[in-house]
Amino acid sequence: MSHLMNNYGRLPISFDHGQGVWLWDKEGNKYLDALAGIAVNSVGHAHPRLVRAISDQAAKLIHCSNYFNIDLQEQVAEKLVEHSGLDAVFFCNSGLEANECAIKIARKFGHLKGIDVPHIIVMKHAFHGRSIATLSATGNPSVKADFSPYTEGFIPVEEGNLEEVEKIVKEDKNVVAILFEPILGEGGVIPLELSYMRGLRELCDQNDILMMCDEIQSGVGRSGKWFAHQWAEVKPDVMTLAKGLAGGVPVGAVVVSEKANILKPGNHGSTFGGNPLAMRAALETLSIIEEEKLVDNAFEVGKKLKKALSKSLNGFSGVLEIRGKGLMLGIVLDRDAHDILEPALKAGLTFSVTAGNVIRLVPPLILTEAEADEIVKRITPVIRAFLALPKI
Ligand SMILES: *Cc1c(COP(=O)(O)O)cnc(C)c1O
């Protein structure tokens, strides 16, 4: 009898250890990990450099509090600023915390302009987290059910429809920010049109509104650029990060432009946020991504993986679309796909299913071409067998 709360539908497997893109369960079965702890283990499992950095830091100083200067925060911030072209960083411990901070920045930005009830435009299929405010900013009704009342101030729009956003901005002078994922993750791996993102940027410029990108899943190299908004050659005012940022150690970050760098002492904080252990892990992860050229690798191997999947799944009538960028790919089926997870595990492959019918592949960024081919080799018969079952 488990003493854990029953809030996860767990698969009947326990992992014991990992190496690179591979995982082993307690029985010694080996799996190719195309989930990477939900886009978290960006440099793979047990990367020797990350292991060494974490052990070294643990022996030196794990935590000390933000009452003091933390050099490692400066170093990680410098890298994030360098790769994003933005100006300043706040560190926290998770994705939702980063988005909470972004929401606070947007609200304060509004208050500084004399707007007492600031509104934030969000996407209908967005996922921004499970705290009350981020849940309120999230579209998916199934994660929201039973948790009302929600936080006010979010206006959902249909992703891709620029006219709708223009109309709202024109009519509602309380809009202070537009928050979106450049590639919707939990919503079903949906890349936003680049022209749409450019249109949003223009709209934000014209109306003095903050463009806020939730890059918690799509950021840090996953899409084949450092950050997925860079595909549209635009720069947000606020960007949130977490998942892949520290290779598996919990870290969240908010990166802002000069314009959005408005928090003052006392406005916001976090006890654990940016502690030396987490920062050392983030610094080493970012260094590995730079030195092993993993952003380019995600682009190249991702492109080949997508192509190989298209070829291998060609003619499967139940496969509607293969979409995504870099190593953030979705295989869209014509039916709910949750029951494919167990047969996939039996075939030695981990991935997840989002939005009901989308198989999500977010393997470590170190994935090689040979390993990508192995994903295709393992997933194809699993999908074929699954689609041959009577459609429920
Ligand atoms: C995972 C995710 C979050 C929430 O992150 P947590 O660390 O689970 O709080 C928010 N936004 C996006 C886009 C995510 O993928």
The ligand as an SDF file (V2000), in Angstrom:
LIG
                    3D

 15 15  0  0  0  0  0  0  0  0999 V2000
    6.5210   22.0170  -17.7090 C   0  0  0  0  0  0  0  0  0  0  0  0
    6.0320   23.3560  -18.0960 C   0  0  0  0  0  0  0  0  0  0  0  0
    5.6540   24.2960  -17.1260 C   0  0  0  0  0  0  0  0  0  0  0  0
    5.6240   23.9960  -15.6590 C   0  0  0  0  0  0  0  0  0  0  0  0
    6.8760   23.6810  -15.1540 O   0  0  0  0  0  0  0  0  0  0  0  0
    6.9860   23.0030  -13.6910 P   0  0  0  0  0  0  0  0  0  0  0  0
    8.4650   22.9370  -13.4630 O   0  0  0  0  0  0  0  0  0  0  0  0
    6.3410   21.6750  -13.7790 O   0  0  0  0  0  0  0  0  0  0  0  0
    6.3030   23.9000  -12.7490 O   0  0  0  0  0  0  0  0  0  0  0  0
    5.2490   25.5500  -17.5660 C   0  0  0  0  0  0  0  0  0  0  0  0
    5.2310   25.8600  -18.8640 N   0  0  0  0  0  0  0  0  0  0  0  0
    5.5950   24.9810  -19.8170 C   0  0  0  0  0  0  0  0  0  0  0  0
    5.5810   25.3840  -21.2550 C   0  0  0  0  0  0  0  0  0  0  0  0
    5.9980   23.6890  -19.4660 C   0  0  0  0  0  0  0  0  0  0  0  0
    6.3130   22.8160  -20.4070 O   0  0  0  0  0  0  0  0  0  0  0  0
  1  2  1  0
  2  3  1  0
  2 14  2  0
  3  4  1  0
  3 10  2  0
  4  5  1  0
  5  6  1  0
  6  7  2  0
  6  8  1  0
  6  9  1  0
 10 11  1  0
 11 12  2  0
 12 13  1  0
 12 14  1  0
 14 15  1  0
M  END
$$$$
